[in-house]
Amino acid sequence: MRIRFTKMQGAGNDFVVLDETQGLLGLGAAQYRFLADRHFGVGADQILSVRPAPSPEVDFEYVIHNADGGEVEHCGNGARCFVRYVRERGLTEKRTVRVQVQRGVIELTEADDGRVRVDMGAPVFALDQVPFDPTGLTPVPAGATPDHRWQLWSLDLQPNQASAPASQAQEAMVNVAILSMGNPHAVQLVGDVDTAPVLDHGPLIERHPAFPNRVNAGFLQIVDRGHVRLRVYERGAGETLACGTGACAAVVAGIRIGLLDHRVDVQARGGQLTIEWAGGMQDHVFMTGPATTVFEGSIELPDPLSNPA
């Protein structure tokens, strides 16, 4: 089975984009893994499938698969690439499009300078909706004023967790902010992202038993009230050069505990994103950043039952 694809990236977070507006390709998890494989396939953090609108209220639907083949709820950098893709391919002439994703509708706008602004929706703090199970865990008060009172959660990271991959990390307690930006995030403050134990602690946080659907692990360094540095160990993908929902979650967490202003530039390893949040529980988060087409091509996919790796 030979298919056409487009390779795109947003702040270094890279994607294989598939056009399914004329019919579903019917790919399986092994084929998504093959496309994402950087040795055997195209190479990508995630696969984006562009599909027709499921209702008159939206312009398109898109479905996201991680590099491990699993479907996920949301991807901010992917959303920006999505709107650039549908405009470049002539699938729409609109500068602002409404798109159905797994957990709702997002609105995307391409600006004159080529950057894309995404309405990421309101953050979710209800623990059962993240989802996060706090049973047996200890909350830690965070925020110094009545306007900035929240709680972090202490996680005991055990390298020998049955669900965790092999790791050389030593046992550690970390305090994380828990929230969802359409997908689950656990954000911790670190002094320096360059020396933070992202590759050791990231897999342990991702698969911690308190997260039934696993979680994205964010490592946030605050430079000043309007600038941060961020690394994210993404669920099902490992560390990526940028994570749009992770940037939103990190800024929201920093604002809630009183450390950041309402507009923040986030420096990821692959580029810069700008995140805005007014601070109200129902206020939407807005993300602005780049989206670039890298190349187009076609590839022969393996039989869905085979294992190319």
ABEGO torsion letter per residue (X at the ends): XBBBBBBBBBGGBBBBBBBAAAEBAGBBAAAAAAAABAAABAEBABBBBBBBBABAABABBBBBBBAAGBBBABBAAAAAAAAAAAAAAGABABABBBBBBAAEBBBBBBBAAGBBBBBAEBBBABAAAOBBBABGBBBBBBEABAABBBBBBBBBBBAABAABBBBABBBBBBBBBBBBAGBBBBBBBBABAAABBAAAAAAAAAABAABAAEBBBBBBBBABAABBBBBBBBBGAEBBABBAAAAAAAAAAAAAAGABBABBBBBBAAEBBBBBBAGBAABBBBBBBBBBBABBBBBBBBBAABBAX
